[in-house]
């Protein structure tokens, strides 16, 4: 009974401490204290548990964690169903969770218990009024829908504001299921199609957006709308030369696809369960066929074509390689690859060609790459190659110069997309030779296409050698003598690409000394010339992307403020094709590409064997790189990168995202720069980079997030809900295939997050970080082992984690106790901190400590006698908790030298925190009758 009374006293004291924190507005801390108090309550203390759950509910409401507030209030009501405070708090939580009917029931119960409580009466009145208003609104929705359509279709109505408001109301109404059903049932589809047929921009947008709302998540409505809409009306929308309309059509088609795909999944489940369901696959393939046909319709606008390509990119390939079903991709390749190649092979501004935008070729290349990447076996890839080769061969051989031009444009598109397919096509007889021949053409359009293809073909070393031998002289002639800047810039980029074939190897330069600098200066000149068209400036950036592999070029570029601003302006522009070039240039300038230091022994062997040894440029040494990063940050690089990330562009490919991740990692290398990166939006931009892209790109972004989280308060770096999104990338750094540095930084960052709130600790546990953290506690590397124990120290603040240390057959507690006696002060500090947390949260752990190792007393006394005040404090907290937890254990402690040590600590005037805890410990021993009052040297 004495032990129960002591635990009860401790939990009551903690509850009072939590109340003080709550009154001070420190809700996170109050919640943690109430949680600790709950851990001290025995099964018999139901009333105390009820109070603590009620108080936790109050904290959760303040922290806007309404689901947790409902859970805690419900737990309190299990103890006392007449607890009006818990009922009222649950009603508040239910209201915020969108369950007003249940909230009203709780409020009615409150009033039945306290009829004169005005707060309860007012809350019920307010909630009842809002529900009645909602019911009234629903009852008059039918008439409102009719009025809105009447107003929108009235040609006599001249008040545009009224019409705009009606259109907006219709869109908003369609986003809610009840509103969407009302519109559908009131002949809304026919009326919306009438709006589409007006051909007016505002009416068309309103109709498309409302139709998207009607189709959202509803297969039967979607199929009915598709039937009514018909292909010709859809094509007419995509023929409009308005980007807004095409984007709205794209959004509608996305929703349609989602609804049909969901239906297809249900259909497959239904077939397994012998349930009769409509044949959705037929509708889906019919829609796909129509869209593939639309790709090559002459009258479809460039914006419409881009929307169709983007739709196919997002909806056809599998989202995950784990999904075994790639039948939709195979079907599109068989039925529509030639249509996609026709778009990719369209020569811009050709009178007989399709309408395209400056982004169309890039988008087609991305789609081809996505389809090729979704193939699972060699037979599927071989079929793709065959179809591409047949298409290019057919145009190259049988249609004269126009056919060759289209074939070469198709090759250029393939080289930007599935490069393996593009290189296979380049092997076809006469293609490379024809490309070089067209470079010498007197016609600008032919030269443009041929030189661009030559640039893309130079990616492989074999191609670069061939072009250097056969095309460099031609490119130089074009660059020097062509009267057209549009041609000269492309020839210049071709020379830039060939000139950078040696990469960062200082000893492997293709051109004479100073030539790359001259080329770079011309690129910068064109880049800064605002009179130049966007395409020319894009190619100037492409040139710099190759030339900045040379450190001399990097240094000159960083001194040219106008060129840097022009480069960043290009990144922020609507043209998507420049993103990769800008990102590549920044990677080169920050040296954030992969580079390994050669093994000195291997270098000596290479010298002996007279083999080539790569040389690093003197201006690529760390001090030069550091200065360049500082200059880029000062010029606004982070703002440009965040702007690039805001673009929902197909040009933001996984490879491009990886480049941006590399630059961000370089930008946060210096702790002094991390605050500026966060302030410019870098923290927000890094989260999607860490969640999607190549494995390397995600890892680099996660490492950048870790560096920020280590040195910046998490709630400041990642405000609001964003901090919870950071957890998964940080946990990914703990995987065994990551480097030791990445493991270490991941652990350090998670330590900071785990010390922030219980909800974050729960999120870390949910992401399965705990087993990995435990694994690293056995790591041989001292710093990683210490970081893992520090992380565990903060995670142990969670009752769920703390309970694991009591699990039968577990050596977790033994390891922590033994680590508390190690020689490494940082390891001892982390381990003893974990022990202090555990013994504070769970008194049972105190009684378990003597059972796990015979050395426990020696370790505890060593902590108390340590010259390190932090270790002393942790040891004193553990001793205090052990005395408070069990009288028999307390007696054992007081019979040893521990009592004298604690008595001495009570008088430490220069260590007031240690002295206070020691005094508390001795006072507890006095209250248990184990020592006389005069034994406390601090009194």
N, C-alpha and C positions, 0 to 999 in steps of 0.2 A: 504493500500500500504506500510505503514511503517513496518508492521509486515513481509510482504513478503521480503522487502529489507533486514531486519535484518536476516531472515532465509537464504537468498541468501548469505549474507556476511559470516555467520557462515559456510555454506557448502563450500564456496570458501576457507575459512581459513583452514578447515579440509582437503580439497583437496591438498592444498599447504603443509600441514603437512604430508600428505600421500606421496607426491612427495619426500620430504626429507627422509622419512623412506625407500622409494623404492630405492633412490640413495645410501642409506647406506647398501643396501642388506637385509633389514629387511622386507621381502615380506609378511609374515604372519601379522605383525603389520600394514603394509601399507594397506593390504586388509581390515582389520577390520576398519581402519580409513575411507577408501573410502566408506565402507558399511554404517558407521554412517553418513557420508556426504549425501549419497543417501536418508537416512531417513529424512533429513532436507529439501530436495528439494520439492518445490511445483509442482503442475501439469503444471504450466506455464513455469517452468525452464527446458525446453526440452534440450537446448544446454548444460547446466551444467550436466544434467543426462547423456547425451551422453558422455561427457568427463569422467565422473566417471566410467561408464560402460567400456569405452575403457581402463582406467587405471586398473580396476579390471581384465580385460582380460590379461593385461601384467603381473600382479601378478600371476594369475592362470597359465600362461605359465611357469613362473619361478618355481612355486610349482608343476609343472607337472600334474595339474588337467585340462587336455585338454578338457574334456566335459564342464566344467564350463567356460573355456576360450572361447569356441565356442559360448556358450549362451550369455556371456557378450558382445562379439564382435558383435553378431547379434543384441542385444538390442541397441548398439551404432549406428549400421547401419540403424536401424529403424528411428533414429533421423536424421541422415545425411548419405544417401546412397553413397556419394562421399568421405567419410572419409577413405583415403587410409591407415592410420595406423590401423584402425579397420579391414579393408579388409585383410591387410597383416597378422595381428595377427590371424584372423580367418583361413586364409590359412595354417598358421603354425599348428594350432590346428587340422584342418581337416587332414593334412598330418600325424600327429601322431595318429589320430584316424582311420587310414587305409582307408581314403576316398580321394585318390589322384586326382580323376577326378574333384571333387568339389573344391579341393585346387587349381587346375590349373585354373578353372573358375575365382576364386577370384584374382589369380595372374595376369591373363590376364586383368581383370578389373583395377587392380592397374597400369599396364603399359599403358592402354588407358588413364588413368587420369594423369600419370606422365611418359611420354615416355622416358625421359632421366635418370630415376632413375636406376642406375647400380645394386643396391641391388635387386630390383624387377626382373630385367633381368636375373641376375645370379641365383636367386631362381627358376625362371621358367625354365631356361635351365637345371638346376640340376634335378628338378622334372620330366621334360619331358624325360631326358636321362634315368632316372631310370625306368620310365614306358615303354619306348621303349625296354630297356634291358629285362624287364619282358616279354614283348610280344615276343621278339626273342627267349627267353628261352622256352616259351610255344610252339612255332612253331617247335622247334627242339627236343621236349621231346620225340616224337615217336621214332626217330632214336636213342636217348640216351637209352631209355628203351630196345630197341632191342640189342644194343651194350652191355648193362649191363648183360642181360641174356646170351648172347653169350659168354661173358667172364667168367661168373660164371659156365656155363655148359661145358666149354672147358676143357677136361681132360688133354690136352697137355700143357695148360697154367700153368707154374710153379711159376710165380710171385705172392706170397701169399698176398703181400701188395696191389697189384692191385685188387685182388679178394675181399679182405676185404673192400677196399674203394668202390668198385662197390656195394657190399652187403649193406654197410651203406647208400650209395646214394639211393638205392632202398627203404630202410626202410623210409628214410626222405621224399622221393617223395610220398610214400603211405600215409603219414600223412596229406597231403593236398588233398582236394576233387578233384581238377582238376587232380593232379598227380595220385591219386588212380583210377580215371575213365580211364585215359590213359593206365595204366597198365592193367586194366580189359579188355578194348576194344582191346588191342594188344595181346590177347591170354595169358595174364599174369598168370592166374590161373593154366593153364596146365603146364606152365614153372616152376611155383613155386612148384607144386607137384613133378615135376622132381627133383628139388633141395631137396625136402624132401626125395625122394626115394634114394638119394645118400647115406644116412645114416651117412654122415660126420657131425660132431658137428657144425662147423661154417656155413655150408650150411643150415642145419636144423634150426638153430637159425634165420638166415636171412629170410628163407621162412616163419617161424611162425610169426615173427615180421611184415613182409610185409603183410601177410594175415590178421593180426590184423588191420593194417591200412586200408585195403580194406573193412573190415567189419564194421569199426567204423561208427555208426549212419546211416547205409544204409541197410535196410531190404532186398531189392530184391537181392543185391549183396551177402549178407550173406547167403540167402537161396540157391543161385546158387553155392556158394563155399562149403556149407555143402554137397550138392548133389555130387559135384566132389570129395570132400575130402573122404567121406565114412568112416564108423566106423573102418574098419580094419586098415586103414592108421593112423587114430587117435590113436588107441590102440598101434600101433607100435611105435609111438612117446612116449607114456606114458610108454612103456616098457624100454626105454633107461635109463641107470643108471647114468644119468647126471642131476644134480639138476637144472642147467641153462636151459636145454631143457624143463624140466617139468614146470618150472616157466613161460617160454615163452608160453607153451601150455596152462597153466592156464590163462594167460593174454588173449590169443586168445579166449578161451572159455568164459571168462568174457564178452568180446566185443560181441561175438555171442549172449550170453544170453541177454545182454542189447538191442541189435538190435531186437531180437525176442520179448522181453517183450514190447518194444516200439510199435512194430507192433501189439501186442495183445491189447494194450490200444487203438490204432487207430482203430483196428477191432471192439472193443466194441462200440466206438463212431460211427463208420460207420454203425453198426447194428441199433443203435438208430436213425440215420439219413437216414436209408434205402440205404446206399451206398454199392456197391459191392466191397469187399476187399478180399484178399487171406486169407485162414484159417491158421493163424499163430499158434494157440493153439496146433494144431495137430503136427506141426514141433517142437514146444517147448517140448511137452511131449515125442515125439519120441527121441529127443536129451537127455532128462532126463533119459529115460529108458535105453538108451545105456550107459550113464555114471554110472548108478546104477549097470548095468551088469558088467561094467569094474571094479567096486570096488572089486569084488571077483574073477577076472581072475587071474590065477596063475602067469602069466608072467609079469603082471604090476609091475613096480619097486616100492620100498617104497616111493621114491620121487613122482612118478606118483600118487600113492594112496593118499598121503598127498595133492597133488594139487586138486584131485577130491573132497576130503572131504572139503577143504577150499572153493572150488567153491560152493558147496552145502550150506555151512555156510553163504556165502555172498549173494547168489542169491535166495534161496528158502524161508526162513522165511520173514514175513513182516518187513519193515523198521520201521513202526510206528504202535502202537496199535490202532490208530484212523482209519487205513485202515481196512475196514470190511472183506476184501477178503483174507482168508487164505487157499484157495482151493489148492494151489500148495503144501503147507505143508501137507495137508491131503492126497493128491495124493502120495507124496513121502513116507509118513508113510505106506500107504496101499501097495504100490508097492515095496518099498525098505528098510523098517525098518530092515528086517531080514538080508539084505546085509550089512547094517551099523553095526548091532550087530555082524555079523560074523567078520568084520574088528576089532571091539572093543574087541572081544573075542579071537583074534588070540594070541597064546602064542609065544612070541619073540624067535627067533632062533630055533623054532620047525621045523624039516625037512619037515613035511607035511603041515606046515602052510603057510600063505600068506607072501610075503615080506613086512616088515614094517621098519620104522625108529624109532629112539628114541622119536620122536614127534607124532607118529601115534595114539597111544592110547589116548593121551591128546586131539588131534584134533577130534577124533571120539567122545570122551566124550563131547566136546564143541558142536559138531553138534547135538548130542542127546538132549543136554540141550536146544539148540536153537529151535529145533523142538517141544519139550515138552512145552517150554515157549510160543510158538506161538499158542497153542491150546486155544479155547475160552470158552469151557463149560465142564462140568463133563463127559458128554457122550464121547466126543473126548478124554479126558484124560483117561477114563476107557478103551477105545479101545487100547490106547498106553500101558497101564499097562498089559492088557490081552496078547497082542502080545509079550511083553518082558517076561512075566511069562511063556507063552507057549514055547518060544525059550529056555529059561534057563532050564525049566523042561524037555524038550525033550533031551537036551544034558546030563543033570545030571542023568537021570534015565536009559537011554538006551545004553550008549556008554562006560561003564566001567570007569577006571581011566582017560584015555585021555578025555572022555566026561565031567567028573566032573571038570577036569582042565580047559577046555574051558568054562564051565558054570561059574566057579568061576572067571575067567578072565573077563567074560562078566559082572558079578555082580560088579567087581572092577571098570570097565569102567562106569557103570551106577551110581555108588556111587560118582564118580568124576564129573559126568554130572548132569542129573536130579535125585537128591538124593532121592526124594520122590519115584520115580520108583525103584531105587536101594534098598531102605528100604522095599518096598513091596515085592521084589523078595527075600530078606533075610528071610522073614517070611515063605517062602516055606519050606515044611517039609524036614529036613535033611541037608539044605544048610549050616547053621552055624556049625553044627556038622561035616560035611564033610570038611569044611574049616579048623577046628582045627585038624582034623585027618591028612590032607595033610601037615600041618605045621610040623608034626613029621616025614614026609617022608624022606627016605635016599637019594632021588634024588633031586639034586639042583634045576632043573627047576620047579618041583612040589612045593618045599619049597618056592621058590621065589614068585610064583604066589599066594600061600596061605597066606604067611605072608603079602604081599602087600594088599591083599583083607582084611585081618584082621585089618590092619592099617586104611583103609578107612571105615571099618564097625564100628570102635570105635568112630565115630563122635558124635553119639547120646549117651546121658547119660545112657539110658537103655542098649545099646550095650556095653558101657564101663564097666558097672557093671557086665554084663554077662561075658565079656572077662576077667575082673579082677578076677572074681571067677573061671573061667575055663581055662584061657589061659596064665595068667601071669607067672605061674611056668614053663609052656612050653616055653614061650618066653625067660625067664631067662636061661633055659637050652640050648636053641639054641644059645643065645648070648655068653654064657660061653664056650661051648664045640664044636660049629661048626668049622670045619677047613677052611671054606670059608668066606672071608670078605664080599662078596656080600650078603651072608645070614645073617651074624652077624649084619651088618649095618641096615638091615630091621627089624630084631628082636629088635635092639636097638631103632629104631624109634617107633616101637610098644610100647615099654616100656616108651619112652618119651611121647607119646601121652596119655597113661594111667596115667603117673605121673603128667601130667599137667591138669588132669580133673577138678581140683579145680579152674582153671583159675587164676585170680590175687588175689583170697582170700587167705591170708597168713595162715589162720587157717584151710584150707581144703586141706591138702597135702595127696596124696595117698600113698607115700612111706616114708621110714624112713628119718630122718634128714641127709642131706648130699648126699643122693642118686641122686637127680637131678643134683647136681654139678658134681658128678662122671660121670654121663651119658653125661652131656654137655662137659666135658673135652675130653671124647672119641670122641664125634662128631667133636669137633674142631681139634682133632688130625687127623682124617680121612679127614676132609675138607682141611687141609693144606698139605696133602700128595699128591704131584703132580704125584707120581707114580700110584696112584689109578685111576681107570677108571672114566669117567664123571658120570656114573650112581651112583656109590658108593658115590661120593662127593655130588651129588644131594640129596641123602638120608640123608647125614650128615646135609645138610642145612635144610631138612625137620625136622630133630630131633631138631635142634636149634629153628625152628619156633614154636615148642611146648614148649620147655624148657625155652625160654626167657620170658615166662609169670612170671617166678620167678625172682625177682629183684637181687638176689645174682648171678644168671647166667648172667644177663645183665651186671652187674658190671665187672665180670670176662672177659666176651667177649670183652667189650670196652677197657680192658687193654691188650688184645691180638691183636696187630697190624697185625700180620701175618694172623690170622683168619679173621679179617675184610677185608683185601685185597683179601683173597681167596674168601670170600663171594661176594665182588664186582666183582671179576673176573668171577665168576659164572653168575652173572647178565648180564655181557657183552658177554658171550659166545653164540655160535650158538644154543645150546640146550635150547629150550623154556620152558621146563617143570619146571625149577628152579625159574622162575620169581615170582610165588606166594609165594614160601617158603622164598625167599630173602625179598620180600615186607612185609610178615608177621613178619619176624624177626625184621625188621626196625621199624614197627609199635609198636611192643612190647618194643623195646629199647627206643623209643621216647615217650612211653605212649600215643600214639595218638589214641588209641581205645576209645570208648565211656565209660565214667564212671561218675556216679552221686554221689555227696556227700550225704550220708544218712541224713535224717532229725533227729536231736538230740532227738526229742520227740518220734519218731518211734523207735529209738534205745533203749530208756528207756523202752518203752512198750515191745519190743522184749526181753529185759533182764528179765523183770518181768514175761513174759510168757514162759521164758526159751527156746526161739527159737534161732536158729543159727544167729549170726550177722557177716557179712563179715568183715574181717580185712585187712587193707592196710599194705603192707610191709613197714617198716621204710625207706628202700632205694628207695621207689617210691615217696618220698616227692619231692616237686617242685625243691629244690636245686640240688638233685641228677639227676633228669630228665634234668635240664638245662645243667649240666656238661656233661651228656651223649650226648646231641644234639651237643654241641660244639665239642666234640671229634669226632663224626661221620662226622661233616662238615669238620673238619681238615683232616680226613682220605680219603675224596673224595666221600662222599655219594651222593652229587648232581650230580656229573659226572656219577655215576653208574645209578642213577634214570633217567637221560636224555637219557642215552644209552638204558635203558629198554623201554623208550617211543618211541625210533626210530625204534624198531622192529615192523614190521607189522605182528604180531603173533597172532594166535587164543588163545594162552595162556594168552595174555593180555586181559583177560575177563573183563566185567564190575566190578566184585568183585575185581580183581587184580588192576584195575585202581583206584578203591576207596581206596585201601590200599596205593597206591603211592600218591594219593591226600592227605591222612591223614599225611603221612610223610612230604610232602612238607609244609603243614600248620604248622607242628611243627617246621620245619626248618626256617620259616620266622617269628616265634613268636617274636624273639628279633630283634628290628629294626637295630641293629648293624650288623646282619648277612645277611640282605636282599641284600645288594650290592654284596656280595660274591655269593649268590644263583643266582642272575641275571647274573653275570659274567661267571658262570659255565653252563649257558644255561637253568636255571630253569624257567625263564619267558616264554621262547618259549615252553618248555615242558608242562607248566601248561595250556596253551590255549586249546589244544585238550582234556585235562582232564576235563576242565570246560564245554566243549561243548558236550561230549559224555560219557555215563556210567550210573551208578546208580544215583538217585537223591541226595543221601548223598554225593557220590564222586564228583559230579559236584559242589555241594554247597561248599564243603571243598576246592576244587581247585579255585573256584571263590573267596572265602574268602582270600586264599593265594595271588591271584592276586590283590585283594583290598589292602591288607597290603603292597604289593610292590608299588602299584600305589600311596599310601598315602605318602610314605617317599622318593620315588625315582622319578626323573623327568620322566614323561611318555615317552618322545621321546628317552630317554636313556635306560629305562627298556624294552621298546617295540618298537624298531626302525622300520622305514618304514611303510608298510601297516599293520604290526602286531598290532599296537596300536588300529586300528579300529576293530580288532577281539576281543579285550578285552572288548569292550563296552557291548555286550550282556551278558556275564557272570556277569559283575558288576551290570547290571540292574536286573538280576535274584535275586540278594541279597535284592532287595527292596520289593519282594513279601511278602504278609502278613503272610505266613506260615514260614518265616525265623525268626530267633531270633533277639532280639533288637540289640545285638552286630553286627550281620551280616547286619542289616539295616543301622546302624551307619557307619560301615566301607565301605559299598557300596556307601553311600552318600558322604563320605569323598573322596573316590577314584574318583567318577564321578565329584566332584568339581574340582579336579586337572585336569582331562581330559578336562572338559568344559572350563577351562581357557587357554587351549593350542591353539586351532584353531577353526575357524568357521565350518570347515568340520567335526570336532569331535562333535561339538555342534549339527550339523544337524543329525549326526549318533545317538546321544543320544536321540534326539527327535523322530527319525524314529523308534527306538526300544521301543517307547511308555513309556519312563521313566517319562515324564513330569507330567502326572496325579498322579503318585505315589509320586514324589517329592512334589507336592502340598499337597497331603494327609498328608505327614509327617510334613508339616509346622504347622499342628494342633495337633501334637503329644504331649502327656502330659510330656513325658520324655524330660527334658531340653536339653540334649546333642543331641538327635536325632532331635529335633525341630530346634536347631541352625544349625546343619549340613545340614538340608533340605533348610534352608533360604540361607546359604552360597552357596549351590549348585545352587539355583535359581539365586543368584547374578551373577554367572558366565554364566549360561544359558541365562540370560537376555541380554548378549552381542550380542545374535543372534536377528536380526530384527524380525524374525518369532515369537520368544518367546516374545519379547518386545511388539509386537502388541496385544498380548492376554490381556495385562493390560488395554487396551482401550476398550475391548469388552463390549457391553451393558449388564447390569445386572450382571456383574462380580464384586466380592468383593476383587479381587486380590490386587489391588492398595491400597484399604483401609487397608487390613491386613498388608501390608508392611509399610505403614505410621504409623499405631498404634504400630507395633513391634519396630519402630524406637524410640518410647517413653517408652519402657519397662525398668525395672530396671537392668536386666541382660545385662552387657556391651557387651558380645559376641553376644547376640541376636540383640542388638541395632546396633552393628558394621556391622553385616551381612545384616540387614534390610536396614540401611541407605546407605550401599554400593550398594545394589540393587536399591535404590531410586536414588543414584547418577548416576548409569549406565543408568537407564531408562530415567531420565531427560536429560541426555547428548545425548542419541540416538533419543528421540522423544519429541520435544518441546510441543506437545499436552498434554503430561502427566503433564507438569508443570501447565497448566491451569485447569487440572482435580483434582489436589491435594486438593485445597480448597473446592471442591464439595463433597469429600468423607468423611470428618470428620471436625467438628468445631475445633477440638484440633490441627489442622495442624500447626498453627503458634506457639503455645506453644511448640510443639514437636520440630519444627525447631530451635527455640530459645534455647531450652534445649541442643540440639546438639552443637550449636555454643558456649554455655557457659560451655560445659563439660570440666573437667580437663584432659580427655583422648584426646590426640592430633589427634588420628585416627578418633574419632567421630567428633571433630571440623572440620577436613579437609573435611569429607563427608558432614557435614552440610553446609560448605562454598561452596562446589561444587553445592549442590542442590540450595542454594540461588542464586548463580551466574547464573545457568541455568534458574531459574524462572525469574530473572530480564531480561535475554536475550530473553526469549520466548514471553513475553507479556507486553506491556507498562503499561496497566491498573493494571496488577498484580504487576509489579515492583513498581508502584506508591503506591499501598496498602502496600507493604513491607517497603518502605522508610518512610511511615507515622508512622510506629510503632518503638518500641525500637530496632528492627532488625538493623536499620541504625546505631545506636550508638554502638551496639555490633560489627557489621562489621568494623566500624571505629576503634574500639579498637583493633580488630584482625589485622588490617593493620600494626600496630606497633609492632607486636610480633617478636622480633629479634631471639629468641630461637626456633621459629617454622616457618622457611622461607616458607615452602610449604603452610601452612595455610595463612600466611600473603600475599603471592602472589595471591592466589585465592580470598581473601577478597579484595585486591587492584583491581583485574580485575572486581570484582562485582561492586565496587564503581565507577570505571572508566566507566562502562557500564551505571550506573545510571546518571553520569555526562553527557554522550553523549546523553542520552534521555531527558536531561534538567530537571531531577527530583530533583537534588541537585546541589549546587554550587561547583566548583572545590575545594575550600578550605575545604570542609567537610571531605575530606579523610585524616585521621590522619596519614596515612602512607606516605604521600607525603612530 
